[in-house]
Amino acid sequence: DGYSQLSAYERKRLKNISENAKFFAALKLHESAARLHQIATKRQSHVTKRAKPKKAEDETVRRRSMRLQRVEPSGIPMPEMPAQPEYPQVPAGPLPMVPEDQMENSTLAEDLLATWMRITDILMTLSRYQDSLNSMVLSEDNIKKVVKYRVCSMAIHPSESIVFVAAGDKFGQIGLWNVDCKSEEGAHVFTPHNSPVSCMHFSPFNPAHLLSLSNDTLRCGDVTRAVFDEVCRSEEDLSSFDFLEDNASTAILGCWDGNVAVVDRRTPGTSSELSADIGFTRTRTVHVHPVNKQYFVAAGSVDVCIYDVRYLKSNGNKPVSSLKGHTRSVASAYFSPVTGNRVVTVCADDKLRHNNNTGRWLTRFRAIWDPKQEECFVVGSMARPRQIEVFQDTGKLLHSFYNLDCLGSVCSINVVHPSRNILVGGNSSGRLHVF
């Protein structure tokens, strides 16, 4: 109560000093206890005066405690304490990112740092990718009826200077459209097939070649010779194809009866080299791994399996891997474009909380990877307003392409340019929409 005029801080400070004095007294350190007791019992003045600085000649020798002199209260010198370790000083400037326990060998930390870099790159890349998606728009000038009937397949030329698109329809027509040409001469229709053009690719080895597949034939449209060559003719109904090599000389073909076939364009004739039963009742799409070309993924009724083309035989083929979980009909399956570490499928069980029930009047959806983005794919949508959706491989919806004035139909078939920010959507009336 005698210190009530002091601040709370001062009262707490004196209490601590008093408790310390009792502690030292218990240890019988009489001198220290007496000194602390003197400080604790000294009344503090209400006004704190600033002490005048002492002149150098008036300064007395600073008192050193017995602890600092390393002398016990009895006057017996204390034993020497071990010297404290001296840590190296960190130099100024950039420093290598090397863990403390691996100064001589930093390879063990490379996985950790690589993981950090990878997850950072993914976030940065996705951010830039979303910016590019937001910059893509649809205008009336970039909408055109290119084929007469329902679009069943599309391909986009890899040119970086001109947007050139091919579309195949339900009755064997192929429409070619120079999107940059705004006159009527910018698009023309050809009829190289008698049945739906279910799959098309520009050759990765020679973009002057457009390969197209219908039920009974695989053809190569060669613009240098202005002819649609017949590469393969089959008694089995063909559904899809993909190149087995970068030079596009060989291809794997899927058949509607469930088989697959291997075609070599360098051999004479129009028959396949091999027909193999892979155990499917129906094969809708086949797609070759982008890195390990010996593997291909096939999608069928409820089946999605990966096979090694080197071990294909007429019967008794076993998959390298089976991708389980589909409960209804599978429309497509494609490897991711860079590493092939992922496979995206479209199934009538409406996964991704996505409505895939197109009905009989719409071409079935096929989810396709963006060739520029390993983790993202594009797929048509039944949602209103009509739109084309871009998903991350986690199932997160990244972007929806729509235009209330210009897009009023479902775009079942879509294609993305391999190097430019261009997306083309095709609908069931033969109309193409270029974002």
Phi, psi and omega in degrees: 000338181288346181252022185296337181281352181276163177287164180300322180297315181295320179296319179294320180299314181293326178295317178298319180296318180297318179294323177295323179297318179297321180296313180294327178295321178298330178276359180062032172271079194298320184293314180294322180295318180295320181295315180293322178297322179297319180293321184290326185269353181285127179288137179270140177282156180288332183250126178265120180260139177286128181289139178286139178295136180279149175285154184301323184285342181273348184291135177267166179293129182294134180286134178249134182290163179296330179294315179293330177280358180059044180233131177286161180305332180284352181093000179276129181300142179280152178294154182293135177273147178295143182294140178288140180294143178262121180274142179294143179282137178285123182288160176286160176093183182298144180233143177293145181274081183236128179297152182300323184272007181224041185298327181267340181219104186262005184294332183292336181269355185296323180297317180298312181291325178295322177297315178302314182294321183294314182291331176290315180300320180298314180296316180294317182294317179296324178296314178294323180296317178296324176299318180293323177297319180295336182276350183271129185229163177244132177234165182298329180295338184254030175235130182206141172278108188262324175236164188282326188242191184303133177286125179249342179200159177212157173214149179238134182291141183285002180305140177264356182257329183229139176271111185232120189236142173243139179228136176248140185246186189290337185243030170090003178278148171237122177257134176247130186227121170271101187296329182286344178269116187271359180271173179294338180285357183283349182221141177217154183245138176235158180231082180269356184228162179256351186221177185308135176273095191273346184204138178215144174213136164286139182296130178291342181269324181218096183295357173282354179252129173244114179264133182227147185231134172235191186304320188246350185217151166247121183240157176238113175277113183254107184289335180291334179247356180054051181213148173260097179288150175265116182271317182212137173237132187229146173280340175274143179289122183271145184241327186195168176203163173205154182281137179272344181224157180296334180276002175061024181279334179235156182212153172255132182244139173262149182237148182293339179275002176108342181282169169233157180224152177248131181238136175243114184290346183275345181272150180290159179089177184238020178263160179280160179280330185203140170242127187233133175274116181257008176089006178272150170275340179202135176241114183268317180224150169230144181212133184269141179300135185291338182251305180263090191293350180284346181259143172220151178252136180241139178242132182229224184297288172238014187257137167224112185224153178250133182236159174255115186296337182292338184249013179292140174220176187301319183218167174073028180281133179249139179286152171290324180207144176242129181263102187273167172120343180282137182248349179224190187296134179261129184269329183195160175208127183223139173290151173294152197284336187260301183261337186072014183283350182234155173229129176252132180237155172240129184226151179288002175276005171060045177289175190062019187052046189237129182278108180254008183278089185279341183078182187280343186264355179243144173296140181295145180294148169226121176280127181240143177286145169286120183301340183269351189221109187299330188259004190231143179224161185243141180208149176293170184214146174268000184292156173244139357298154183302139188201165172242132189249147177243123181246149166278159183295346175283350185099357179286131175284117182269323186198150173237123176270120176206161176207111186299332182271329190248341182238107181236015183226166179278128176260096183286323184250131182224154177216144183240137179295141183290340182225342180253161179277075183224130176233135177239129177244133180246139183250188186272007173248011178086011183264138178251143180235122185251113173266000000 
